[in-house]
Amino acid sequence: MAINLQDIIRERYSVRFYREDPIADDTRSALLASLAALSRGPLGSKTRFSLIAASGEDRASLRGLGTYGFIKNPAGFIIGAVEVAEQALEDFGYMMEKAILEATTLGLGTCWLGGSFTQSSFAKKIGKRADEIIPAVTATGYAAPDARARDLLRRGARSDTRLPWEALFFDGSFRTPLPILGNIQASGYTPALEMVRLAPSASNKQPWRILKDGSRWHFYCQRTPGYGQGSRYFTLLRLADLQRLDIGIAMCHFALTAQQLGLPGNWAVSDPGLEPLNDKTLYIATWNGDR
């Protein structure tokens, strides 16, 4: 992206109120070209994405999602499908967030809608195959002039709050918080970590935890007790494991920021076997920063 990625991440917010304007042809073409390139996640899962115009049938598919379905006048939806694989959800979260950041760059508003869309109109429109899942879709269009103010009024300001640096990032072990923003211990990765801290997450739970291990950065999912996989609420609404999608979003912010800063690295799945924070801590992946 030619525009500063950190500015785009700070600019993006969940837009639930849209103007009743269709997406301009040149914007649609540019977004479709970007979506066509999203064919494989960083952990190897095959993905594909499409942009569709919104219809009454699509809005009906959102009604079972509770507050997730409260979207007014979207011009369209970004639909994604991912091949069933061990880390499909992380890969999907990563690639959908890339699509969202591109849409933001193009002047579009977006809103993640996590759920289970296997039997929905979205599945039909993307031609979902038997070996694929659709864990989320993204509403998109031009934000209404007062979209952010109206949403904050409806939900309260908590959605814009973030956990502090020392609760999310650690140095060597989970017993040692990584020194505060700007300290040399974070080396050149300070902006990448801050972009992770600012990432969106389901119900603003911010489940990512990152442990610095020399030049490696281990990503973990810190499960929220009573929320997500196995909870009654998620079972009733048939929602996907949203906290694993959230880790993919965090990985995306970290890697894209590092790349824009000229910091080399790649992803691998190689559990270092370090003592977890607690029994709710799940290892996901590692960024090897010396490659």
Backbone as CSV, one residue per row, in Angstrom:
resi,resn,N_x,N_y,N_z,CA_x,CA_y,CA_z,C_x,C_y,C_z
1,MET,0.835,-1.187,0.000,0.000,0.000,0.000,0.872,1.240,0.000
2,ALA,0.591,2.176,-0.858,1.376,3.401,-0.920,1.119,4.283,0.290
3,ILE,-0.094,4.279,0.802,-0.441,5.076,1.975,0.147,4.412,3.206
4,ASN,0.507,5.218,4.199,1.075,4.683,5.437,0.078,3.738,6.108
5,LEU,0.488,2.490,6.286,-0.402,1.477,6.832,-0.860,1.825,8.243
6,GLN,0.024,2.411,9.039,-0.355,2.760,10.407,-1.492,3.776,10.420
7,ASP,-1.488,4.698,9.481,-2.589,5.655,9.381,-3.891,4.953,9.027
8,ILE,-3.818,3.968,8.126,-5.011,3.233,7.708,-5.587,2.443,8.878
9,ILE,-4.723,1.788,9.650,-5.187,1.007,10.801,-5.861,1.911,11.826
10,ARG,-5.281,3.079,12.052,-5.883,4.010,13.011,-7.196,4.595,12.492
11,GLU,-7.283,4.748,11.187,-8.480,5.341,10.578,-9.662,4.386,10.587
12,ARG,-9.405,3.101,10.399,-10.481,2.124,10.250,-11.271,1.950,11.553
13,TYR,-12.573,1.850,11.439,-13.438,1.499,12.564,-14.612,0.705,12.016
14,SER,-15.379,0.086,12.886,-16.501,-0.745,12.445,-17.679,0.142,12.070
15,VAL,-17.985,0.185,10.793,-19.068,1.029,10.273,-20.353,0.206,10.200
16,ARG,-21.359,0.622,10.919,-22.649,-0.065,10.909,-23.738,0.736,10.204
17,PHE,-23.459,1.996,9.885,-24.428,2.852,9.207,-23.799,3.383,7.920
18,TYR,-24.452,3.107,6.785,-23.890,3.441,5.475,-24.820,4.373,4.704
19,ARG,-24.220,5.143,3.790,-24.997,5.888,2.809,-25.636,4.901,1.827
20,GLU,-26.704,5.332,1.192,-27.392,4.458,0.242,-26.822,4.595,-1.166
21,ASP,-25.518,4.687,-1.273,-24.847,4.848,-2.563,-24.168,3.541,-2.957
22,PRO,-24.243,3.149,-4.222,-23.463,1.986,-4.665,-21.976,2.329,-4.688
23,ILE,-21.152,1.296,-4.640,-19.704,1.505,-4.710,-19.336,1.922,-6.130
24,ALA,-18.544,2.973,-6.251,-18.143,3.485,-7.567,-17.419,2.401,-8.364
25,ASP,-17.593,2.431,-9.674,-17.035,1.388,-10.529,-15.521,1.250,-10.385
26,ASP,-14.793,2.386,-10.351,-13.338,2.283,-10.255,-12.904,1.735,-8.906
27,THR,-13.629,2.082,-7.849,-13.325,1.548,-6.522,-13.610,0.058,-6.466
28,ARG,-14.745,-0.341,-7.030,-15.096,-1.764,-7.072,-14.035,-2.564,-7.835
29,SER,-13.585,-2.040,-8.970,-12.579,-2.746,-9.769,-11.273,-2.900,-9.012
30,ALA,-10.859,-1.828,-8.318,-9.609,-1.883,-7.558,-9.706,-2.883,-6.414
31,LEU,-10.850,-2.906,-5.727,-11.015,-3.842,-4.619,-11.070,-5.276,-5.121
32,LEU,-11.770,-5.506,-6.205,-11.840,-6.860,-6.769,-10.455,-7.369,-7.165
33,ALA,-9.625,-6.485,-7.715,-8.268,-6.886,-8.091,-7.474,-7.294,-6.858
34,SER,-7.640,-6.568,-5.758,-6.946,-6.913,-4.515,-7.445,-8.238,-3.954
35,LEU,-8.756,-8.448,-4.006,-9.325,-9.690,-3.483,-8.834,-10.904,-4.266
36,ALA,-8.633,-10.741,-5.552,-8.196,-11.852,-6.400,-6.818,-12.365,-6.002
37,ALA,-6.028,-11.510,-5.345,-4.666,-11.898,-4.954,-4.620,-12.630,-3.613
38,LEU,-5.735,-12.706,-2.911,-5.754,-13.298,-1.568,-6.058,-14.786,-1.660
39,SER,-5.081,-15.555,-2.083,-5.319,-16.964,-2.411,-4.776,-17.953,-1.384
40,ARG,-3.888,-17.516,-0.505,-3.336,-18.443,0.494,-2.875,-17.664,1.719
41,GLY,-3.294,-18.121,2.897,-2.920,-17.458,4.136,-1.479,-17.729,4.515
42,PRO,-0.948,-17.012,5.501,0.456,-17.155,5.883,0.792,-18.516,6.493
43,LEU,-0.217,-19.237,6.976,0.014,-20.555,7.563,-0.384,-21.671,6.610
44,GLY,-0.692,-21.313,5.349,-0.842,-22.306,4.302,-2.237,-22.626,3.830
45,SER,-3.276,-22.128,4.488,-4.643,-22.459,4.084,-5.025,-21.723,2.803
46,LYS,-5.737,-22.403,1.917,-6.209,-21.783,0.682,-7.442,-20.929,0.964
47,THR,-7.440,-19.713,0.437,-8.546,-18.793,0.645,-8.984,-18.200,-0.691
48,ARG,-10.205,-17.711,-0.726,-10.671,-16.950,-1.880,-11.745,-15.973,-1.412
49,PHE,-11.830,-14.839,-2.091,-12.703,-13.759,-1.672,-13.434,-13.167,-2.863
50,SER,-14.621,-12.611,-2.582,-15.420,-11.986,-3.618,-16.155,-10.782,-3.026
51,LEU,-16.573,-9.880,-3.884,-17.357,-8.709,-3.493,-18.707,-8.810,-4.170
52,ILE,-19.786,-8.726,-3.390,-21.132,-8.810,-3.955,-21.933,-7.570,-3.549
53,ALA,-22.913,-7.221,-4.354,-23.843,-6.162,-3.981,-24.802,-6.696,-2.930
54,ALA,-25.192,-5.846,-1.986,-26.096,-6.269,-0.912,-27.493,-6.509,-1.459
55,SER,-28.192,-7.467,-0.873,-29.574,-7.766,-1.248,-30.366,-8.074,0.010
56,GLY,-31.690,-8.088,-0.123,-32.527,-8.427,1.014,-32.244,-9.826,1.530
57,GLU,-31.920,-10.742,0.641,-31.605,-12.117,1.031,-30.369,-12.152,1.915
58,ASP,-29.368,-11.335,1.576,-28.143,-11.297,2.366,-28.412,-10.737,3.758
59,ARG,-29.212,-9.690,3.837,-29.520,-9.097,5.142,-30.250,-10.099,6.028
60,ALA,-31.087,-10.933,5.415,-31.791,-11.963,6.172,-30.815,-12.960,6.800
61,SER,-29.678,-13.178,6.149,-28.680,-14.121,6.667,-28.010,-13.599,7.932
62,LEU,-28.163,-12.301,8.206,-27.514,-11.707,9.374,-28.422,-11.664,10.593
63,ARG,-29.693,-11.953,10.426,-30.641,-11.733,11.520,-30.380,-12.600,12.732
64,GLY,-29.776,-13.775,12.535,-29.516,-14.655,13.660,-28.249,-14.342,14.412
65,LEU,-27.584,-13.239,14.079,-26.293,-12.950,14.690,-26.374,-11.961,15.840
66,GLY,-27.559,-11.667,16.341,-27.679,-10.718,17.441,-27.162,-9.353,17.036
67,THR,-26.314,-8.763,17.889,-25.797,-7.416,17.601,-24.903,-7.402,16.381
68,TYR,-24.332,-8.552,16.004,-23.500,-8.598,14.806,-24.314,-8.256,13.560
69,GLY,-25.615,-8.514,13.616,-26.437,-8.290,12.452,-27.006,-6.890,12.330
70,PHE,-26.642,-5.990,13.233,-27.196,-4.638,13.209,-26.401,-3.775,12.227
71,ILE,-26.730,-3.904,10.955,-26.045,-3.165,9.892,-27.103,-2.478,9.037
72,LYS,-26.912,-1.200,8.735,-27.910,-0.453,7.981,-27.336,0.043,6.653
73,ASN,-27.995,-0.351,5.565,-27.712,0.118,4.205,-26.321,-0.199,3.658
74,PRO,-25.720,-1.354,3.919,-24.429,-1.623,3.266,-24.601,-1.725,1.764
75,ALA,-23.637,-1.221,1.021,-23.699,-1.341,-0.443,-23.355,-2.746,-0.894
76,GLY,-22.540,-3.439,-0.110,-22.124,-4.776,-0.506,-21.498,-5.534,0.646
77,PHE,-21.016,-6.716,0.328,-20.347,-7.575,1.298,-19.105,-8.188,0.661
78,ILE,-18.037,-8.239,1.440,-16.864,-9.029,1.065,-17.077,-10.419,1.655
79,ILE,-17.140,-11.404,0.794,-17.332,-12.797,1.223,-16.015,-13.531,1.065
80,GLY,-15.677,-14.371,2.020,-14.479,-15.181,1.906,-14.772,-16.628,2.254
81,ALA,-14.077,-17.530,1.615,-14.156,-18.951,1.942,-12.736,-19.461,2.153
82,VAL,-12.581,-20.371,3.110,-11.261,-20.939,3.378,-11.377,-22.452,3.415
83,GLU,-10.402,-23.106,2.849,-10.357,-24.563,2.842,-10.162,-25.070,4.266
84,VAL,-10.896,-26.117,4.626,-10.786,-26.674,5.965,-9.350,-27.152,6.200
85,ALA,-8.730,-26.614,7.259,-7.352,-26.972,7.611,-7.153,-26.646,9.087
86,GLU,-6.052,-27.117,9.647,-5.832,-26.975,11.082,-5.856,-25.513,11.528
87,GLN,-5.275,-24.622,10.731,-5.237,-23.213,11.122,-5.961,-22.326,10.100
88,ALA,-7.064,-22.878,9.611,-7.860,-22.147,8.622,-8.396,-20.834,9.175
89,LEU,-8.805,-20.817,10.435,-9.410,-19.606,10.988,-8.399,-18.481,11.118
90,GLU,-7.189,-18.798,11.553,-6.158,-17.755,11.627,-5.840,-17.215,10.232
91,ASP,-5.722,-18.118,9.271,-5.446,-17.686,7.896,-6.584,-16.829,7.344
92,PHE,-7.808,-17.231,7.624,-8.953,-16.459,7.145,-8.963,-15.064,7.766
93,GLY,-8.739,-14.990,9.089,-8.712,-13.697,9.752,-7.645,-12.789,9.175
94,TYR,-6.480,-13.343,8.910,-5.369,-12.588,8.336,-5.736,-12.027,6.968
95,MET,-6.273,-12.880,6.099,-6.542,-12.462,4.722,-7.755,-11.536,4.630
96,MET,-8.783,-11.788,5.433,-9.924,-10.871,5.430,-9.505,-9.494,5.936
97,GLU,-8.626,-9.446,6.935,-8.169,-8.139,7.413,-7.356,-7.416,6.345
98,LYS,-6.577,-8.140,5.545,-5.894,-7.507,4.408,-6.908,-6.878,3.461
99,ALA,-7.995,-7.601,3.198,-9.044,-7.066,2.331,-9.668,-5.820,2.935
100,ILE,-9.886,-5.827,4.227,-10.500,-4.691,4.910,-9.590,-3.474,4.876
101,LEU,-8.300,-3.666,5.081,-7.369,-2.540,5.037,-7.288,-1.954,3.634
102,GLU,-7.395,-2.807,2.625,-7.423,-2.311,1.250,-8.698,-1.522,0.994
103,ALA,-9.822,-2.021,1.483,-11.081,-1.295,1.327,-11.010,0.063,2.022
104,THR,-10.397,0.110,3.192,-10.241,1.380,3.910,-9.392,2.355,3.105
105,THR,-8.322,1.841,2.511,-7.457,2.664,1.663,-8.241,3.270,0.505
106,LEU,-9.218,2.533,0.001,-10.029,2.985,-1.126,-11.184,3.896,-0.707
107,GLY,-11.271,4.205,0.583,-12.298,5.119,1.063,-13.601,4.464,1.483
108,LEU,-13.601,3.151,1.638,-14.805,2.427,2.031,-14.820,2.146,3.524
109,GLY,-16.006,2.116,4.096,-16.175,1.654,5.457,-16.388,0.155,5.464
110,THR,-16.112,-0.497,6.589,-16.266,-1.947,6.692,-16.717,-2.319,8.094
111,CYS,-17.275,-3.515,8.217,-17.601,-4.067,9.532,-17.525,-5.589,9.466
112,TRP,-16.655,-6.167,10.301,-16.566,-7.621,10.423,-17.888,-8.174,10.945
113,LEU,-18.319,-9.292,10.389,-19.516,-9.985,10.851,-19.162,-11.462,11.008
114,GLY,-18.815,-11.838,12.235,-18.412,-13.209,12.485,-19.616,-14.103,12.722
115,GLY,-19.569,-15.304,12.201,-20.691,-16.214,12.389,-20.439,-17.545,11.727
116,SER,-21.493,-18.159,11.249,-21.390,-19.402,10.487,-22.315,-19.258,9.292
117,PHE,-21.731,-19.098,8.105,-22.515,-18.774,6.920,-22.540,-19.929,5.911
118,THR,-22.334,-21.145,6.412,-22.236,-22.303,5.526,-23.508,-22.525,4.711
119,GLN,-24.683,-22.260,5.310,-25.952,-22.506,4.625,-26.627,-21.211,4.193
120,SER,-25.895,-20.113,4.131,-26.494,-18.804,3.879,-26.469,-18.432,2.404
121,SER,-27.081,-17.283,2.104,-27.022,-16.754,0.738,-25.592,-16.439,0.336
122,PHE,-24.748,-16.102,1.311,-23.349,-15.805,1.007,-22.642,-17.050,0.469
123,ALA,-22.951,-18.197,1.062,-22.354,-19.448,0.593,-22.743,-19.733,-0.852
124,LYS,-23.992,-19.461,-1.177,-24.455,-19.686,-2.554,-23.729,-18.762,-3.530
125,LYS,-23.562,-17.511,-3.137,-23.006,-16.532,-4.066,-21.520,-16.715,-4.313
126,ILE,-20.811,-17.295,-3.351,-19.389,-17.546,-3.583,-19.169,-18.973,-4.094
127,GLY,-20.244,-19.753,-4.167,-20.115,-21.132,-4.640,-19.311,-21.985,-3.686
128,LYS,-19.661,-21.933,-2.404,-18.903,-22.655,-1.383,-18.821,-24.139,-1.700
129,ARG,-17.607,-24.667,-1.596,-17.378,-26.085,-1.838,-17.489,-26.876,-0.536
130,ALA,-17.594,-28.185,-0.659,-17.782,-29.042,0.510,-16.597,-28.984,1.469
131,ASP,-15.410,-28.677,0.951,-14.219,-28.644,1.795,-13.890,-27.234,2.280
132,GLU,-14.858,-26.330,2.226,-14.633,-24.952,2.643,-15.603,-24.540,3.752
133,ILE,-15.205,-23.515,4.498,-16.079,-22.892,5.488,-16.086,-21.388,5.248
134,ILE,-17.148,-20.737,5.714,-17.261,-19.273,5.634,-17.467,-18.774,7.058
135,PRO,-16.394,-18.479,7.785,-16.518,-18.106,9.202,-16.908,-16.661,9.446
136,ALA,-16.879,-15.809,8.412,-17.230,-14.399,8.582,-17.451,-13.776,7.220
137,VAL,-18.173,-12.675,7.208,-18.278,-11.816,6.036,-18.031,-10.390,6.520
138,THR,-17.837,-9.484,5.584,-17.600,-8.080,5.933,-18.551,-7.190,5.160
139,ALA,-19.330,-6.399,5.882,-20.168,-5.392,5.237,-19.278,-4.258,4.757
140,THR,-19.646,-3.636,3.641,-18.839,-2.526,3.147,-19.710,-1.536,2.382
141,GLY,-19.177,-0.350,2.178,-19.878,0.731,1.502,-19.326,2.052,2.001
142,TYR,-20.011,3.126,1.687,-19.575,4.456,2.129,-20.241,4.788,3.463
143,ALA,-19.425,5.099,4.455,-19.951,5.378,5.790,-20.873,6.590,5.778
144,ALA,-21.987,6.498,6.513,-22.854,7.654,6.703,-22.073,8.739,7.444
145,PRO,-22.405,10.014,7.222,-21.627,11.105,7.826,-21.486,11.003,9.344
146,ASP,-22.514,10.498,10.013,-22.479,10.417,11.475,-22.344,8.975,11.964
147,ALA,-21.781,8.113,11.129,-21.758,6.677,11.442,-21.055,6.365,12.754
148,ARG,-19.897,6.965,12.971,-19.134,6.638,14.180,-19.845,7.157,15.428
149,ALA,-20.349,8.364,15.371,-21.029,8.941,16.532,-22.284,8.136,16.878
150,ARG,-23.034,7.719,15.863,-24.247,6.946,16.107,-23.928,5.589,16.714
151,ASP,-22.859,4.968,16.262,-22.510,3.656,16.784,-22.010,3.743,18.219
152,LEU,-21.198,4.753,18.518,-20.721,4.926,19.886,-21.877,5.207,20.833
153,LEU,-22.858,5.984,20.363,-24.020,6.282,21.182,-24.806,5.017,21.476
154,ARG,-24.909,4.139,20.465,-25.679,2.908,20.624,-24.984,1.897,21.520
155,ARG,-23.675,1.787,21.405,-22.956,0.721,22.110,-22.132,1.208,23.285
156,GLY,-21.930,2.516,23.414,-21.056,3.028,24.455,-19.628,3.095,23.953
157,ALA,-18.753,3.744,24.703,-17.380,4.005,24.261,-16.436,2.842,24.514
158,ARG,-16.891,1.758,25.135,-15.974,0.673,25.501,-15.317,0.024,24.298
159,SER,-15.983,0.078,23.154,-15.422,-0.573,21.970,-14.146,0.101,21.493
160,ASP,-13.868,1.327,21.918,-12.663,2.031,21.501,-11.540,1.926,22.531
161,THR,-11.776,1.260,23.648,-10.739,1.108,24.663,-9.849,-0.079,24.311
162,ARG,-8.602,-0.054,24.798,-7.651,-1.124,24.530,-6.896,-1.472,25.801
163,LEU,-6.510,-2.751,25.925,-5.681,-3.172,27.050,-4.320,-2.482,26.969
164,PRO,-3.672,-2.275,28.098,-2.357,-1.631,28.084,-1.288,-2.551,27.514
165,TRP,-0.213,-1.921,27.061,0.925,-2.602,26.454,1.409,-3.791,27.293
166,GLU,1.588,-3.554,28.617,2.184,-4.579,29.477,1.280,-5.787,29.699
167,ALA,0.004,-5.703,29.357,-0.899,-6.839,29.492,-0.885,-7.737,28.261
168,LEU,-0.284,-7.273,27.177,-0.343,-7.977,25.906,0.991,-8.536,25.430
169,PHE,2.102,-7.867,25.780,3.403,-8.192,25.203,4.400,-8.542,26.304
170,PHE,5.203,-9.600,26.036,6.079,-10.142,27.077,7.472,-10.397,26.522
171,ASP,8.439,-10.474,27.421,9.843,-10.589,27.040,10.475,-11.815,27.686
172,GLY,10.683,-12.857,26.893,11.361,-14.054,27.393,10.452,-15.058,28.067
173,SER,9.510,-14.571,28.857,8.534,-15.428,29.521,7.308,-14.587,29.844
174,PHE,6.220,-15.274,30.166,4.998,-14.549,30.501,5.072,-13.903,31.885
175,ARG,6.147,-14.138,32.598,6.335,-13.479,33.891,6.926,-12.081,33.741
176,THR,7.410,-11.753,32.535,8.107,-10.486,32.322,7.442,-9.684,31.213
177,PRO,6.674,-8.655,31.558,6.090,-7.805,30.520,7.187,-7.139,29.691
178,LEU,6.946,-7.003,28.402,7.881,-6.287,27.551,7.878,-4.828,27.973
179,PRO,9.068,-4.221,28.150,9.106,-2.811,28.562,8.238,-1.931,27.681
180,ILE,7.764,-0.869,28.261,6.710,-0.038,27.690,7.070,0.522,26.323
181,LEU,6.040,0.924,25.581,6.133,1.464,24.233,7.335,2.375,24.053
182,GLY,8.127,2.076,23.032,9.263,2.924,22.693,10.580,2.447,23.288
183,ASN,10.531,1.523,24.260,11.767,1.031,24.857,12.567,0.225,23.842
184,ILE,13.884,0.252,23.946,14.754,-0.413,22.975,14.536,-1.926,22.948
185,GLN,13.982,-2.507,24.037,13.764,-3.944,24.067,12.829,-4.413,22.943
186,ALA,11.934,-3.525,22.504,11.033,-3.891,21.420,11.682,-3.699,20.058
187,SER,12.915,-3.179,20.064,13.696,-2.918,18.853,12.848,-2.160,17.843
188,GLY,12.986,-2.488,16.561,12.237,-1.767,15.542,10.784,-2.177,15.448
189,TYR,10.356,-3.116,16.288,9.000,-3.642,16.191,7.977,-2.876,17.019
190,THR,8.390,-1.811,17.669,7.448,-1.045,18.482,6.192,-0.645,17.700
191,PRO,6.310,-0.074,16.485,5.083,0.277,15.742,4.224,-0.938,15.393
192,ALA,4.864,-2.063,15.066,4.094,-3.265,14.722,3.297,-3.763,15.921
193,LEU,3.895,-3.720,17.094,3.198,-4.132,18.309,2.053,-3.184,18.635
194,GLU,2.267,-1.901,18.445,1.202,-0.939,18.706,0.040,-1.144,17.733
195,MET,0.324,-1.514,16.483,-0.746,-1.787,15.538,-1.528,-3.045,15.920
196,VAL,-0.853,-4.013,16.545,-1.559,-5.165,17.102,-2.476,-4.707,18.235
197,ARG,-1.964,-3.871,19.103,-2.764,-3.398,20.244,-4.033,-2.690,19.782
198,LEU,-3.963,-2.014,18.638,-5.101,-1.267,18.127,-6.029,-2.101,17.242
199,ALA,-5.716,-3.376,17.049,-6.498,-4.217,16.138,-7.917,-4.439,16.668
200,PRO,-8.878,-4.622,15.758,-10.242,-4.949,16.190,-10.336,-6.401,16.645
201,SER,-11.301,-6.688,17.496,-11.535,-8.070,17.936,-12.989,-8.224,18.339
202,ALA,-13.467,-9.450,18.291,-14.859,-9.726,18.630,-15.140,-9.322,20.069
203,SER,-16.171,-8.508,20.262,-16.554,-7.998,21.585,-15.404,-7.287,22.288
204,ASN,-14.416,-6.841,21.505,-13.250,-6.117,22.026,-12.520,-6.893,23.128
205,LYS,-12.440,-8.227,22.972,-11.787,-9.062,23.990,-10.267,-9.037,23.890
206,GLN,-9.721,-8.679,22.732,-8.268,-8.569,22.538,-7.518,-9.809,23.040
207,PRO,-7.755,-10.970,22.401,-7.202,-12.216,22.939,-5.738,-12.473,22.612
208,TRP,-5.089,-11.587,21.851,-3.715,-11.848,21.452,-2.736,-11.569,22.600
209,ARG,-1.735,-12.449,22.689,-0.595,-12.239,23.584,0.657,-12.576,22.763
210,ILE,1.674,-11.745,22.856,2.894,-11.938,22.062,4.087,-11.984,22.997
211,LEU,4.918,-13.010,22.807,6.093,-13.200,23.654,7.351,-13.081,22.795
212,LYS,8.187,-12.116,23.128,9.461,-11.925,22.429,10.462,-12.951,22.925
213,ASP,11.098,-13.654,21.989,12.052,-14.718,22.305,13.251,-14.536,21.389
214,GLY,14.156,-13.610,21.766,15.250,-13.249,20.880,14.694,-12.516,19.672
215,SER,14.987,-13.053,18.475,14.466,-12.433,17.249,13.133,-13.040,16.827
216,ARG,12.585,-13.928,17.660,11.302,-14.556,17.349,10.190,-13.926,18.196
217,TRP,9.009,-13.871,17.597,7.843,-13.320,18.270,6.747,-14.381,18.236
218,HIS,6.456,-14.983,19.400,5.476,-16.058,19.478,4.086,-15.469,19.740
219,PHE,3.118,-15.870,18.917,1.739,-15.385,19.040,0.879,-16.443,19.731
220,TYR,0.138,-16.016,20.726,-0.745,-16.898,21.487,-2.159,-16.329,21.500
221,CYS,-3.121,-17.221,21.658,-4.504,-16.823,21.893,-4.795,-16.995,23.379
222,GLN,-5.176,-15.922,24.036,-5.556,-15.973,25.441,-7.078,-16.062,25.512
223,ARG,-7.576,-17.273,25.719,-9.008,-17.509,25.717,-9.707,-16.700,26.817
224,THR,-10.832,-16.116,26.468,-11.657,-15.422,27.454,-12.586,-16.438,28.097
225,PRO,-12.529,-16.629,29.426,-13.396,-17.622,30.082,-14.870,-17.372,29.779
226,GLY,-15.584,-18.434,29.405,-17.004,-18.332,29.139,-17.366,-17.676,27.833
227,TYR,-16.350,-17.436,26.977,-16.603,-16.754,25.707,-15.958,-17.552,24.580
228,GLY,-16.630,-17.622,23.440,-16.013,-18.265,22.285,-16.288,-19.753,22.244
229,GLN,-15.313,-20.500,21.806,-15.484,-21.924,21.539,-16.029,-22.647,22.769
230,GLY,-17.128,-23.373,22.577,-17.709,-24.159,23.651,-18.719,-23.424,24.513
231,SER,-18.807,-22.098,24.401,-19.754,-21.365,25.230,-21.169,-21.552,24.705
232,ARG,-22.145,-21.436,25.596,-23.540,-21.635,25.207,-23.977,-20.603,24.172
233,TYR,-23.562,-19.354,24.384,-23.941,-18.269,23.475,-23.470,-18.561,22.052
234,PHE,-22.219,-18.967,21.924,-21.668,-19.225,20.591,-22.278,-20.477,19.969
235,THR,-22.596,-21.456,20.803,-23.223,-22.675,20.290,-24.621,-22.379,19.759
236,LEU,-25.396,-21.596,20.513,-26.754,-21.263,20.100,-26.774,-20.461,18.800
237,LEU,-25.841,-19.516,18.664,-25.802,-18.675,17.468,-24.962,-19.277,16.348
238,ARG,-24.369,-20.442,16.620,-23.551,-21.145,15.614,-22.418,-20.249,15.093
239,LEU,-21.815,-19.485,15.998,-20.729,-18.602,15.602,-19.432,-19.377,15.461
240,ALA,-18.574,-18.915,14.552,-17.242,-19.505,14.416,-16.410,-19.154,15.654
241,ASP,-15.261,-19.788,15.772,-14.349,-19.509,16.885,-13.694,-18.145,16.630
242,LEU,-14.378,-17.083,17.022,-13.978,-15.731,16.647,-12.629,-15.329,17.219
243,GLN,-12.234,-15.888,18.357,-10.957,-15.469,18.934,-9.776,-15.968,18.110
244,ARG,-9.958,-17.049,17.393,-8.894,-17.480,16.475,-8.855,-16.586,15.238
245,LEU,-10.011,-16.124,14.772,-10.014,-15.118,13.706,-9.274,-13.867,14.173
246,ASP,-9.500,-13.481,15.426,-8.852,-12.287,15.971,-7.329,-12.402,15.953
247,ILE,-6.811,-13.584,16.220,-5.356,-13.761,16.189,-4.849,-13.561,14.760
248,GLY,-5.604,-14.032,13.773,-5.220,-13.782,12.388,-5.170,-12.295,12.077
249,ILE,-6.120,-11.533,12.605,-6.119,-10.078,12.411,-4.860,-9.474,13.027
250,ALA,-4.529,-9.889,14.245,-3.334,-9.377,14.918,-2.070,-9.721,14.130
251,MET,-1.990,-10.947,13.625,-0.842,-11.360,12.815,-0.717,-10.490,11.572
252,CYS,-1.854,-10.175,10.964,-1.858,-9.341,9.763,-1.301,-7.952,10.062
253,HIS,-1.785,-7.323,11.118,-1.293,-5.987,11.484,0.201,-6.012,11.760
254,PHE,0.655,-7.034,12.481,2.064,-7.142,12.836,2.931,-7.305,11.590
255,ALA,2.585,-8.275,10.745,3.423,-8.583,9.586,3.427,-7.459,8.565
256,LEU,2.256,-6.896,8.258,2.207,-5.834,7.251,2.947,-4.586,7.723
257,THR,2.835,-4.283,9.015,3.572,-3.125,9.544,5.072,-3.385,9.504
258,ALA,5.487,-4.580,9.927,6.909,-4.927,9.881,7.447,-4.829,8.461
259,GLN,6.692,-5.335,7.503,7.133,-5.287,6.106,7.248,-3.852,5.616
260,GLN,6.302,-2.999,5.981,6.383,-1.610,5.547,7.552,-0.885,6.199
261,LEU,7.958,-1.343,7.378,9.115,-0.769,8.065,10.444,-1.359,7.568
262,GLY,10.367,-2.336,6.658,11.571,-2.961,6.136,12.172,-4.007,7.042
263,LEU,11.377,-4.587,7.936,11.860,-5.609,8.861,11.590,-6.991,8.268
264,PRO,12.618,-7.779,7.973,12.408,-9.094,7.358,11.851,-10.090,8.357
265,GLY,11.176,-11.102,7.839,10.650,-12.144,8.715,9.689,-13.037,7.974
266,ASN,9.333,-14.153,8.581,8.329,-15.049,8.009,7.624,-15.797,9.124
267,TRP,6.500,-16.411,8.759,5.697,-17.139,9.732,6.045,-18.620,9.736
268,ALA,5.981,-19.214,10.912,6.156,-20.650,11.058,5.310,-21.109,12.238
269,VAL,4.962,-22.378,12.240,4.271,-22.966,13.386,5.252,-23.893,14.065
270,SER,5.814,-23.434,15.187,6.838,-24.191,15.907,6.767,-23.800,17.385
271,ASP,5.928,-24.517,18.105,5.681,-24.201,19.513,6.986,-24.282,20.301
272,PRO,7.411,-23.183,20.938,8.673,-23.206,21.684,8.575,-23.946,23.004
273,GLY,7.377,-24.332,23.404,7.213,-25.087,24.644,7.422,-24.261,25.894
274,LEU,7.250,-22.966,25.813,7.420,-22.097,26.968,6.219,-22.209,27.901
275,GLU,6.433,-21.916,29.178,5.353,-21.982,30.152,4.263,-20.976,29.782
276,PRO,3.015,-21.421,29.646,1.951,-20.503,29.238,1.571,-19.542,30.353
277,LEU,0.824,-18.533,30.000,0.347,-17.576,30.995,-0.575,-18.271,31.987
278,ASN,-1.483,-19.099,31.464,-2.363,-19.932,32.289,-2.969,-21.011,31.401
279,ASP,-3.959,-21.735,31.921,-4.514,-22.849,31.141,-5.422,-22.403,30.000
280,LYS,-5.612,-21.102,29.845,-6.399,-20.563,28.732,-5.511,-20.050,27.605
281,THR,-4.199,-20.280,27.689,-3.255,-19.758,26.716,-2.954,-20.814,25.655
282,LEU,-3.198,-20.458,24.387,-3.016,-21.400,23.274,-1.987,-20.848,22.298
283,TYR,-0.909,-21.603,22.064,0.091,-21.181,21.065,-0.514,-21.260,19.661
284,ILE,-0.187,-20.241,18.821,-0.710,-20.195,17.456,0.407,-20.265,16.416
285,ALA,1.331,-19.299,16.427,2.339,-19.215,15.382,3.486,-18.318,15.841
286,THR,4.584,-18.334,15.058,5.778,-17.553,15.387,6.244,-16.754,14.179
287,TRP,6.548,-15.491,14.431,7.191,-14.647,13.428,8.693,-14.734,13.650
288,ASN,9.429,-15.275,12.672,10.875,-15.363,12.737,11.451,-14.080,12.171
289,GLY,11.935,-13.213,13.038,12.345,-11.893,12.641,13.753,-11.775,12.096
290,ASP,14.468,-12.875,11.991,15.841,-12.811,11.482,15.935,-13.400,10.077
291,ARG,14.809,-13.546,9.392,14.825,-14.183,8.065,14.131,-13.285,7.041
